[in-house]
Amino acid sequence: MAAQSKNILIINDMPGYGKVALAAMLPVLSTMGHSVYNLPTALVSNTLDYGRFTILDTTDYMEKAIAVWRELGFQFDCITTGFLASAAQVGIIRDFISSQKKEGLLVMTDPIMGDEGKLYNGVSRETVDNMRRLIGVADVIVPNLTEAEFLTGLYQGRKALSREEAREVVDGLRSLGPRSVVVTSGQDRDTGRHEVWGYDHRTGEHFALPYRLIQVHFPGTGDIFSAVLAGALLRGEPFQGAVKRAMDVVERLIFLEQDEVEKNKGIRIERFLDLLRE
């Protein structure tokens, strides 16, 4: 197990209350056996699902922390990015990724911008443009269908696509620079089946993996998906197998937590960490 341990840096926001972003990803990746470090893009009082929140932009801190890390010679095997609080952070992260470039470095981006056909409050078209710049340096991206549609400009607002349209969206994302793509919330227009769509650059294959939709919403499930996927890839698991593992973990967690009354705080991930050891 020790040989599998990798240094992974999570660049995402840190909530004061709720299991999303860094609060969700840190325990997952630690449990999977990796050495986990973090660079907060913002401090957020609580998950946005509560409707009231405050956000502290940490761009200045990020610049200072990275400068110190460069002096100390810190190196990472994987860098994952999530929520960004400002356009300036895109340039900071791109420069840092460039400085860390080495054979085997895994860069994963979750272009957090919207869901259910619309952008989140405060997310502008400029944010979409900036996110296109960031995914251009990623090895793997994991947008949901809404984010994929905004990034490509294809089929915006559509909740279901034909197999050909889904492939067009995946290829549109690939044209922006990332090597492998995972669209986490697809639905086949013809069959009604819920699927994860993607492209694996190592095999050159497009794929569609079905999942069971549980009609319950928890914030942070995308962060858990990204964490499990990154952790599995760093262990050397094949790409589609790692995607399926992430899908299965998230589905099982939602099933186990579906009767929890206060869903706005996210899934209580620490209660279920044994799932990651199976």
Order of alpha helices (4+ residues) and beta strands (2+ residues): beta-alpha-beta-beta-alpha-beta-alpha-beta-beta-beta-alpha-beta-alpha-alpha-beta-beta-beta-alpha-alpha
